[in-house]
């Protein structure tokens, strides 16, 4: 039985790419295109086996949707080198009762030769709705969430010769903006490690607001990126979990374009009142999942 495919959620997990640099390794990123919508991943420096775990949602407008993947090697100061391109037919999701394509390795072709692959998962709109509904019902019952800001990656300053001094602010919305949790500042790093936890009272609240700043000795601290994360999108019905959350910063002419500027690794434990909804796993036992339903 065919189902109405209104949108899909695509996660780019990882890849294997060719070496396009004379010195060092490639600095790969991918551009995903589907029915007129495009998303660009962050660049992974000096690696032939990049891991992204980035997720985007695409509206479906055609009867035969095809996901197009282009991979490039970032070369500052000159044209980026192509590392290959591939395609994945999304149409079969209409007839898939589960509504999920898990870890499809899409081959990358360059000049007719296979030069690597990109690992992606795709979730259909009705599967997203099912997961979101279950998570929303759980979110209404949760009394508090113990949130650990574990680490970050991908942050840069305007000056490419120096690294930022990042810290994170978190608060719940819409009512408790004055209850702000702030991590310590990590000096001179694009990959900070914080491992700091705060227990948030979530009664009457709907989402987390996460802001990442670069600490400045003089003047106002610079915003590196931000995002609002609704509780219903955290998959709270699955209990304690960890995932990388992308943050975005306004860029371009008139600051009207929101561009991903880094990621924050969060671990969270929902509490139904009295005890944890699920036991908090140890550091090595926790798992990392992309935004959206488990895939």
N, C-alpha and C positions, 0 to 999 in steps of 0.2 A: 504493500500500500504506500503510495507516494504522499509525502507530507509537504506542507508549505514551508519553504526555507527562506525565512525573512532576513536572517543574518547568521554569521558564524564568528566564533572566537578562535583566533589562530595564535598558537604559541610556537615560537622558534626556540628550540631547546639548545641545539649545538650543531657542529658541522666539522667537516674535514675539507681543507682547501689547499690549493697549490701555493708554492712559495714564489712570490713575484718580486722579491727584493734581493738585490745583490749583497747587501749587508743586513744581517738579522733575518727575521721572518716577516711574513705578511701581517698587515694590520687590518683584518677583515671586518666588514659590516655588510648588512643585507638591506635591500629595499624590497618590500612586498607590495604587490599590486593586485587588486581584485575588484572588478566592476567599477573602475574609476576612482577607487580609494587607495591611497598610498601611505605606507608607514616606513620609517627608516629606523634601524636598530642603532644602538651605540656601537662605537668602534672598539674592537678588542685588540690590544696592542701586542705585537710580536708573538704571534701564535698561529699554528697551522691546525689546531684543534679548538676553535673558539667555543665558549659556552655563553649563551645569551639568556635563556629563560625569560624572554620578553613576550608579552601578550597584547594583542590588539583585537578590536572588534570591527568587522566589515559588514556593511549592509549588502544584501544580495539583490541585484536589479535585473539579472538576466536569467534565461532558462538553462543555460549551460555555463555556469560560473567556473572559471579556471584561475587558480592562484598562481601568479607569476613571481618568481624569486630571482633577483639579480644580486650577485655578490661582488664586492669590490675591495681592492686593497687601497686604504687611505694613504695618500701621498701629499702631505702638506706642501703647498707652494707650487704644485703641478697637478696635472690631470690624474685622477684616480685610475688605477689599472683594473680592468675587468678580471674577475676570477672565475666567471662562469654564470650561467643562468639555467633555471629549470622551471618545470610546470607541474601542477598537481590539479587534477580534475576534482572539483568539489561536488559536482552533480550527484554522484552516488549516495551522498548523505541523505538525499530525499527518500531513498528506499531502505535506509539503514535503521532498523528499529531501535538500536542503541543510541544513534545520533552522534557517534564519536569516531574519528580517525585517530588512532594512537600511534605516535612515533613513526611517522612515514618518512623514510629516507629518500629525499628528492634528489636525483642525480644532477650535478652541475656540468653543463657542457660548454666548452670554449673552443670555437673553430671546429666544431664537429667531433671533438674528443672529450670523453668524460674526464673531468679534472677534480672531482670531489663530490660532496653531498651536503645537504642541509636537513636536519632532523626536525620535523614539525608535527604538531598535533592540531586537529581541527574539531571544534564542538559546535553542533547545530543549535539553532535558536531555541527549539523546544526543550533541549537538554539543559541549556543555560537557565531557562525559566523554571524547570523542575528543581534544579539545585538552588537557585536563588530563593524560591519559595520555601524550601526546607530550611535554608539558612536564616531567612527572615523570621520564620516562626520561632526558631531557637533564639535569635537575637532579642526577641521580645521578652524572653524568660530570663536572660542572663542578667545578673545583678552587678557583676564587675568583670573586668578583664585585666589580667596581669600581663602587661606588655613589656617585652624586652627589646630594646634597640641594640641589635647585635653588632652590625657592621655596615659599611657603605662602600660603594665603588663607582668609578666613572666621573668623579667630580673634577672640574677644572676651573682655573681662574682666567680672566681676560688676558693676563700675561702668561704666555706659554712656557716661560722660563722658570716660573715658580709654581708651587703647589699650594692649595688652600689649607686653612686651619679650620676644618669643619666641626660643627656641633649641630645637634638636632633639638627642635622644640616640638612637643606633642601636646595637644589638648583635644577634648571631646566637644562636639557640636550637637545641637545649637546652644546649649545653656551654660556650659561650664568653661568658657574661654579663659576665665581668671585662674583656673586650676591648670597651670602650665608646667609640664615636665620638661626639664632641660638637661641634656647630657653634658659631660665634660667636653672641653675642646681638645681635639687631637691635632697636633702640630704638623704642618708641612707634609700632608699626605692626601693622595687621591683615593686611598683605600683604608679609611679609618676603621678601627675596631673599638667599640664602646662597651658592649656587654653590660648595659645598665637597665634596671627594671623598675617600673612604677605600676602600682595597682590603681586602675581607674574605676571610679563609680560610674556605671553606665546606665543607671535607671533614668529613663526619660531622654537618653541621648541616642543619636542616630549614627554617628560616624566619628572617625579620628581625623584631625587635621594635622598633617606632618609637614614641617618646614625645616629645611637644611640651610645653615648660614655659614659664611666664611668670616671668622673672627678677625676684626681689624683693630690694630692698636690705636689708630687715630680715625675718628669719624664713625659713621654708621656701618654696622656689619652688613655685608652683601648677601643677598638671597641667592643661594645656589640652586634651589629647586623646591617644589612643594606639590602636595597632592591631598585630596580628601578621599578617605577610604570608608565607605559605608560598612557598618557591621554586617549587614546582610550579604556582602560580597566576600566575607572572610571564611565562609564554610564552617561556621561555628558548630554545626551539627556533627562535625567530625572530631570535635574536641581540640586538644592542644595541637598546634601546628606551627610551621615556619614557612615563610616565603619571602622572596625578593619583591619589593614594591618599587616601580619606577617613579621618579619625581620629575617635574617639568618646570621650565622657565620660559617666560615670554621673550621672544626674539623677533628678528626681522624688522621690516619697516613699520613704524608705529607700534612696535611691541605687540602685534596682534596674533602672531603665530606662537603656539605653545610647543616647545621642542623638549624632548627628553634630555635631561641634563645629568642623570646619575640614577643610582638605585640605593635603597635602604633595605637591609635584611632585618625582618621582624620575627619574633617568636611571641605567641600569645596563648594564654590559657583562660578560657571562659569559666566563670564561676556562677553556678545557679543559686547560690545562697547556702552557706554552711560548709561546702567543700567544693573542690575543683570538679567541674563537669567531667573532665578526664584527667588522669594523672599527668603531671608534667614530665616529659621524657628527659633523660639526661642529654648532655650536649651532643654526644655522638649518636644518640638514638633519634634525635629529632630529624624531620625530613623537610626538604625544601620543595615548595610547589609554586607554580606560577599563579597569578591572579585568576579568579574564576573557578569553575568546578574542577574536581580532581580529574586528571587525565593520565 
